[in-house]
Amino acid sequence: MAIHSMTQGPIPRQLLRFSVPMILGNLFQLTYNAVDTVIVGHCVGKNAVAAVGTANPIMNVVIFFIGGICMGASVLMSEYYGAQDLRRLKREVSTTLLSGGLFALVMSAVCALLARPVLLLIRTPAEIIDEASGYLHIIFAGLLFTYLYNFYSNTLRSIGDSRTPLLFLILSSALNIGLDLALVAGLGLGVRGAAVATVISQGVSGVLCILYIRLRIPLLRFGRGELVIDPSMLARTLNYSWVTALQQTCIYIGKLAVQGAVNPLGVDSIAAFNAVARVDDFAITPMQSIGSALTTFTAQNHGAHNEGRIHKGLAAGAAIGTAYWAVICAPIYFGAGFVMQLFVPTGGEAVLALGAVYLHRMAFFYLFTAWTNSLQGYFRGRGLLTATLVSSLLQIGIRVVCSYWLAPAAGIGGIALACGIGWTVMMIYELPLYLRDRAKRKLEEQEI
């Protein structure tokens, strides 16, 4: 079994061992998404790509919300596992599985009803609205599978296993690509075929997670009568989950709002921004994975009352993130033109130049994501979810406002500067909050 406690042993090695599979999984997912777009574009055409592109933001808001619910619940699981309170751990898993599954079914019906009205609200062109709506209806019909995969992946991570979710993600993505080729290219089912492929692959990965836990992890096996919803645990789970879900959703909505500041800059800027957004994903995702590792690390050690180890873990996580930034900064800054050519091979000189302006600034600003994601991981692991929500809303709010303020005068370079300002404000908010929390807990220890 790949599960392990993070309450003992060398801290940097544990964080790396936990975060590297998550980094690889997220990078693999980003690569798969690009391949998926290529298959739809080459096999169906530009209208299909536009339909999927229009539907994806709506789909992602719902998926990020579900992912936030699972992430919030996993903090409690990590805490119980760190304390070796296995009875409460199983109770938490049971409560979240059943209540979350029911919620996913309700969400599935509601989202299916609202899909077309939302597409009309965002002024989707008439020639692609039927395809976009059909795509969303199929995706939303499979939300239960999406929930099960996210739930079990987060459950495994909460007990220190980040390797197994990676293996299932790779298998799911490979299956998805194979089904895309069969359904989209082979049978000519268009974007609906792509949606069916996604739902089937999510379902398979969810079932594999269930079987793996059943066969390999005895402490999470449930006997007769053990699968119940505990009202007291449900209340605490909801308290954790809704904040995390709201945070994840608001961040994505904020990113969509930034797109509104880019659109008036013209087609070249839009093309450049869409390209550099992919670079942002590849640059920032590893730092987010380190933050997620710190969440599990902090929660487990919080449950085990290892106060000093928690702060050493935060320092180690921030150091690892800083080292990663030091590795990518120079290549992104000096190789901005080459990096842009990877994503916009036929975009023209104007698009390449605009993207390089953005990346020259962001190469330095990425450092702030190493620090803010580490602090976010600490706050989540401590259960200080209001702090993560407020800091995220502050960051994205400042970023959106500054984008609309700076873009007309500074173009896409102003969009990059707005990111840097948002992250700086986030750090200014988070760092004193951490220092106060650390001082408070140290005082409490002295009083005991």
C-alpha positions in Angstrom: 0.0 0.0 0.0 1.1 3.5 -0.7 -0.5 5.1 2.3 1.7 6.6 5.0 1.6 8.9 7.9 3.3 12.3 7.5 3.7 12.8 11.3 7.2 11.3 11.4 10.2 11.3 9.2 12.2 13.8 7.1 9.8 16.6 6.1 11.2 17.7 2.7 11.3 14.2 1.5 7.8 13.5 2.6 6.5 16.7 0.9 8.2 15.8 -2.3 7.1 12.2 -2.3 3.5 13.3 -1.8 3.5 16.3 -4.2 5.4 14.9 -7.2 2.6 12.4 -8.2 0.1 15.3 -7.9 2.4 17.5 -10.0 2.7 14.8 -12.7 -1.0 14.1 -12.6 -1.9 17.7 -13.1 0.6 18.2 -15.9 -0.7 15.0 -17.5 -4.2 16.4 -17.3 -3.2 19.7 -18.9 -1.5 17.7 -21.7 -4.5 15.5 -22.2 -6.8 18.6 -22.4 -4.7 19.9 -25.3 -4.8 16.5 -27.1 -8.6 16.4 -26.6 -9.0 19.8 -28.3 -6.8 18.7 -31.2 -8.9 15.6 -31.8 -12.2 17.5 -31.8 -10.7 20.3 -33.9 -9.2 18.0 -36.6 -12.1 15.5 -36.7 -15.1 17.8 -36.4 -14.1 21.4 -37.2 -13.9 24.9 -35.8 -17.5 25.0 -34.7 -17.0 22.0 -32.5 -13.9 23.5 -30.9 -15.9 26.7 -30.3 -18.8 24.7 -28.8 -16.5 22.8 -26.4 -14.6 26.0 -25.6 -17.8 27.8 -24.8 -19.1 24.9 -22.7 -15.9 24.2 -20.8 -16.0 27.3 -18.5 -19.5 26.4 -17.4 -18.5 22.8 -16.9 -15.4 23.8 -15.0 -17.3 26.0 -12.5 -19.4 23.0 -11.5 -16.5 20.6 -11.4 -14.4 23.0 -9.3 -17.3 23.3 -6.9 -17.5 19.5 -6.5 -13.7 19.3 -6.2 -13.8 22.0 -3.5 -16.4 19.9 -1.5 -14.1 16.9 -1.6 -11.0 18.9 -0.8 -12.7 20.4 2.3 -13.8 17.0 3.6 -10.3 15.6 3.0 -8.9 18.1 5.6 -11.0 16.4 8.3 -10.0 13.0 7.0 -6.3 13.9 7.2 -6.8 15.3 10.8 -8.5 12.1 12.0 -5.8 9.9 10.3 -3.0 11.9 11.8 -4.6 11.4 15.3 -5.1 7.7 14.4 -8.8 8.1 15.2 -9.8 5.5 12.7 -13.4 5.2 13.9 -14.0 8.9 13.2 -12.1 8.7 9.9 -14.4 5.9 8.6 -17.4 7.9 9.9 -16.3 11.0 8.0 -15.7 9.0 4.8 -19.1 7.4 5.0 -20.9 10.7 5.8 -19.2 12.5 2.9 -19.6 9.7 0.4 -23.4 9.4 1.0 -24.3 13.1 1.4 -22.0 14.2 -1.4 -23.3 11.5 -3.7 -26.9 12.7 -3.1 -25.8 16.3 -3.7 -24.1 15.3 -7.0 -27.4 13.7 -8.2 -29.3 16.9 -7.4 -26.6 19.0 -9.0 -26.8 16.8 -12.1 -30.5 17.5 -12.6 -30.3 21.2 -11.8 -27.3 21.9 -14.1 -28.9 20.0 -17.0 -32.0 22.2 -16.7 -29.9 25.4 -16.6 -27.3 24.5 -19.3 -29.1 26.1 -22.2 -30.3 29.2 -20.4 -26.8 29.9 -19.2 -25.4 29.5 -22.7 -28.0 32.0 -23.9 -27.1 34.3 -21.0 -23.4 34.5 -22.1 -24.5 35.2 -25.7 -23.4 31.9 -27.3 -23.6 32.1 -31.1 -26.7 30.4 -32.5 -24.6 28.1 -34.8 -22.9 26.4 -31.9 -25.4 26.5 -29.1 -27.0 23.2 -29.9 -23.7 21.4 -29.8 -22.6 23.2 -26.6 -25.9 22.4 -24.9 -25.7 18.7 -25.9 -22.2 18.5 -24.7 -23.1 19.9 -21.3 -26.2 17.8 -20.9 -24.1 14.6 -21.2 -21.3 15.9 -18.9 -23.8 16.9 -16.3 -25.6 13.5 -16.5 -22.3 12.0 -15.4 -21.6 14.3 -12.4 -22.0 11.4 -10.0 -19.0 9.7 -11.6 -17.1 13.0 -11.4 -17.9 13.3 -7.7 -16.9 9.7 -7.0 -13.5 10.0 -8.6 -12.8 13.4 -6.9 -14.0 12.0 -3.5 -11.9 8.8 -3.6 -8.8 10.6 -4.9 -9.0 13.1 -2.1 -9.7 10.3 0.4 -6.6 8.5 -0.7 -4.5 11.7 -0.5 -5.8 12.4 3.0 -4.1 9.2 4.2 -0.9 10.0 2.4 -1.4 8.2 -0.9 -1.0 10.5 -3.8 0.5 7.9 -6.1 -2.6 5.8 -6.7 -4.9 8.7 -7.8 -2.1 9.5 -10.4 -2.2 6.0 -11.8 -6.0 6.1 -12.1 -5.8 9.6 -13.7 -3.3 8.3 -16.3 -5.5 5.3 -17.1 -8.6 7.5 -17.2 -7.0 10.0 -19.6 -5.6 7.3 -21.9 -9.0 5.7 -22.0 -10.6 9.1 -22.7 -8.2 9.7 -25.7 -9.0 6.2 -27.0 -12.7 6.7 -26.7 -12.4 10.2 -28.4 -10.7 8.6 -31.3 -13.4 5.8 -31.5 -16.5 8.0 -30.9 -15.4 11.3 -32.5 -13.1 10.2 -35.3 -14.4 6.7 -35.9 -18.2 7.0 -35.4 -18.5 10.7 -36.1 -20.5 11.5 -33.0 -18.9 15.0 -32.8 -18.8 16.9 -29.5 -21.4 14.6 -27.9 -19.0 11.7 -28.5 -16.3 13.7 -26.7 -18.7 14.2 -23.8 -19.6 10.5 -23.6 -15.9 9.6 -23.7 -15.3 11.9 -20.7 -18.2 10.4 -18.7 -17.2 6.8 -19.4 -13.5 7.4 -18.4 -14.6 9.2 -15.2 -16.9 6.3 -14.4 -14.1 3.7 -14.9 -11.7 5.7 -12.7 -14.3 6.0 -10.0 -15.0 2.3 -10.0 -11.3 1.5 -10.0 -10.8 3.7 -6.9 -13.6 1.8 -5.1 -12.2 -1.6 -6.0 -8.7 -0.5 -5.0 -9.9 0.7 -1.6 -12.0 -2.4 -1.1 -9.1 -4.8 -1.9 -6.0 -2.9 -0.6 -7.0 -0.6 2.2 -8.7 -2.5 5.0 -9.1 0.6 7.3 -11.6 2.0 4.7 -13.6 -1.1 4.2 -17.2 -0.8 5.4 -19.2 -3.6 6.9 -23.0 -4.0 7.2 -24.5 -1.0 8.9 -21.3 1.2 8.8 -22.4 3.2 5.7 -24.4 6.0 7.5 -24.6 9.8 7.5 -23.6 11.1 10.9 -25.5 14.4 11.5 -22.8 15.9 13.7 -20.0 15.1 11.2 -22.2 16.3 8.3 -22.4 19.7 10.0 -18.7 20.0 10.4 -18.0 18.7 6.9 -20.4 21.2 5.4 -18.6 24.0 7.3 -15.3 22.9 5.8 -16.6 22.0 2.3 -18.8 25.0 1.4 -16.0 27.4 2.0 -13.5 25.5 -0.1 -16.0 24.9 -2.8 -16.9 28.6 -2.9 -13.2 29.5 -3.0 -12.5 27.2 -6.0 -15.6 28.5 -7.9 -14.9 32.2 -7.3 -11.3 31.9 -8.4 -12.4 30.4 -11.7 -15.2 33.0 -12.2 -12.6 35.7 -11.5 -10.4 34.3 -14.2 -13.3 34.5 -16.6 -13.8 38.2 -15.6 -10.1 38.9 -16.5 -10.9 37.6 -20.0 -13.4 40.5 -20.2 -10.6 43.0 -19.8 -8.5 41.3 -22.5 -11.2 41.0 -25.2 -11.3 44.8 -26.0 -7.6 44.7 -26.7 -8.2 42.9 -30.0 -7.8 39.5 -31.6 -4.0 39.4 -31.3 -4.1 40.1 -27.5 -6.9 37.5 -27.1 -4.8 34.9 -28.9 -1.7 35.8 -26.9 -3.6 35.6 -23.6 -5.1 32.3 -24.4 -1.6 31.0 -25.1 0.1 32.4 -22.0 -2.8 31.1 -19.9 -1.5 27.6 -20.7 2.0 28.6 -19.7 0.5 29.9 -16.4 -1.1 26.6 -15.8 2.1 24.6 -16.4 4.1 27.1 -14.2 1.7 27.4 -11.3 0.3 23.8 -11.1 3.4 22.4 -9.4 3.2 25.1 -6.7 -0.5 24.3 -6.2 0.4 20.7 -5.7 3.0 21.6 -3.1 0.3 23.6 -1.3 -2.0 20.6 -1.4 0.8 18.4 0.0 1.1 21.0 2.9 -2.6 20.7 3.5 -2.4 17.0 4.2 0.8 17.4 6.1 -0.5 20.1 8.3 -3.9 18.4 8.9 -2.2 15.1 9.9 0.2 16.8 12.2 -2.5 19.0 13.6 -4.4 15.8 14.5 -1.3 14.3 16.1 -0.5 17.6 18.0 2.9 18.0 16.4 2.9 21.8 16.5 6.6 22.4 15.8 6.6 20.0 12.9 3.8 21.9 11.2 5.8 25.1 11.0 8.9 23.3 9.8 6.7 21.8 7.1 5.5 25.2 6.0 9.1 26.5 5.8 10.1 23.4 3.8 7.2 23.7 1.4 7.9 27.4 0.8 11.6 26.5 0.2 10.7 23.8 -2.3 8.3 26.2 -4.1 11.0 28.9 -4.2 13.5 26.4 -5.6 11.1 25.4 -8.3 10.6 29.1 -9.2 14.3 29.6 -9.4 14.5 26.8 -12.0 11.7 28.1 -14.2 12.3 31.8 -14.0 15.2 32.2 -16.4 13.9 29.8 -19.1 10.5 31.6 -19.1 12.1 35.1 -19.1 14.9 34.5 -21.7 13.0 31.9 -23.7 9.6 33.7 -23.8 9.6 33.8 -27.6 10.4 30.1 -27.9 7.8 29.2 -25.3 5.1 31.2 -27.2 6.0 29.3 -30.4 5.2 26.1 -28.7 1.6 27.2 -28.1 1.1 29.6 -31.1 3.1 28.0 -34.0 1.1 30.0 -36.6 0.0 33.0 -34.5 2.1 35.6 -36.2 4.7 38.0 -34.9 2.3 40.3 -33.2 0.9 37.4 -31.0 4.3 36.1 -30.2 5.5 39.6 -29.2 2.5 40.3 -27.0 2.9 36.9 -25.2 6.6 37.6 -24.6 5.7 40.9 -22.9 3.4 39.0 -20.6 5.8 36.3 -19.8 8.7 38.7 -19.1 6.8 40.0 -16.2 5.2 36.8 -15.0 8.5 35.0 -14.8 9.2 37.0 -11.7 5.6 37.1 -10.3 5.4 33.3 -10.2 7.5 33.5 -7.1 4.5 34.9 -5.2 2.5 31.8 -6.1 5.1 29.6 -4.3 4.6 31.5 -1.1 0.9 32.1 -1.2 0.1 28.4 -2.1 2.3 27.3 0.8 0.4 29.6 3.2 -3.0 28.4 1.7 -2.0 24.8 2.4 -1.1 25.7 6.0 -4.5 27.5 6.5 -6.5 24.7 4.9 -4.7 22.1 7.0 -5.4 24.1 10.2 -9.1 24.4 9.3 -8.8 28.2 8.9 -10.8 28.1 5.7 -12.2 31.5 6.1 -8.6 32.8 5.8 -8.2 30.9 2.5 -11.5 32.2 1.2 -10.9 35.8 2.1 -7.3 35.8 0.8 -8.4 34.2 -2.5 -11.3 36.6 -3.0 -9.0 39.5 -2.2 -6.4 38.3 -4.7 -8.8 37.7 -7.5 -10.8 40.8 -6.8 -7.7 43.0 -6.9 -6.5 41.2 -10.0 -9.8 41.8 -11.9 -10.1 45.5 -10.9 -6.4 46.2 -11.8 -6.9 44.3 -15.1 -9.7 46.6 -16.2 -7.7 49.6 -14.9 -4.3 48.8 -16.5 -5.2 46.9 -19.7 -6.4 50.0 -21.7 -3.1 51.8 -21.1 -0.6 48.9 -20.8 -2.2 46.2 -22.8 -1.5 42.6 -22.0 1.5 43.7 -19.9 -1.0 45.4 -17.7 -2.9 42.1 -17.2 0.4 40.5 -16.0 1.0 43.5 -13.7 -2.5 43.0 -12.3 -1.6 39.4 -11.4 1.5 40.5 -9.6 -0.5 43.2 -7.6 -3.1 40.6 -6.7 -0.6 38.1 -5.4 1.3 40.8 -3.5 -1.9 42.0 -1.7 -2.6 38.3 -0.9 0.8 37.9 0.7 0.3 41.1 2.7 -2.9 39.7 4.1 -1.7 36.1 4.7 1.7 36.6 6.3 0.5 38.6 9.3 -2.4 36.2 9.7 0.0 33.3 9.9 2.3 35.0 12.4 -0.6 35.9 14.6 -1.9 32.3 14.4 1.5 30.9 15.2 1.9 33.2 18.2 -1.5 32.4 19.5 -0.9 28.6 19.4 2.5 29.0 21.0 0.9 30.9 23.9 -1.8 28.3 24.2 0.9 25.6 24.5 2.7 27.5 27.3 -0.6 27.8 29.2 -1.2 24.1 29.1 
